[in-house]
């Protein structure tokens, strides 16, 4: 018998980061210190999903999403856009887990997220990899600069 699909619950809230346009016209989310928090660009294959397709995917993966922010889940690692230095970490995996599929777009976009999933479901990578992206993008802090 096929293993039972994972269950994941994700609550995505708004946050204090105001939408801001960069000089290149790319929307970024920055806080009052000017630190950019938005590192996610939705791939066309994700954007093109209908509401019905998203609902069917979430149902098949036993995924529940609530909150004011509703972003489409990704279906593959390629749709996330992680930098090359992180892609090697999931080279041995065939697809993201439920919690990763839904959390990565939200967390990489700078949203507050509460994720509930079983032990061994990939929560550490769901939150840890976007955290590494955010930390790395800030570079070396200067004196008096928040890290």
C-alpha positions, 0 to 999 in steps of 0.5 A: 500500500502507498504510504499515507500522505503527510499532513501539514497545517500552515498559518500565514500571517501578515507582517510589519514589512511594508511593500517597497519597490527597488530601483529595478522595479522589483517588489521587495518587502523591507522593514523600517531598517530597509532590510529586504525580506522578499526572496521569492519569485513565483514561477509561471508553472506555479502562477498558472495553477487554478484555484481548483488545482491548488485545492486538489493538491492541498487536499491530496497532501492533507494540507491546511492553510489559513490566514490572510496570506494565501500563496500557491504551494510549489510542486518541485524544488526547481520552482522555489528558486533557491541559490545554487549553494543550497540546492545540493542539500536536497539533491537526494530528495525527489520532491519537497514535503507538504510543509516545505511546498507551502512554507517556502513561498511564504517564508521566502516572501518575508511572511510570518508562518506557523507550521504544524507537521509530524516529526520527520516531515521536513519542518527544519528544512521548511524554515531553515533553508529560507532562514539561510537565504535571509541571513546570507543576503544580509552579508557581513554586518557593520557596526551598529547594523542589526543582523 
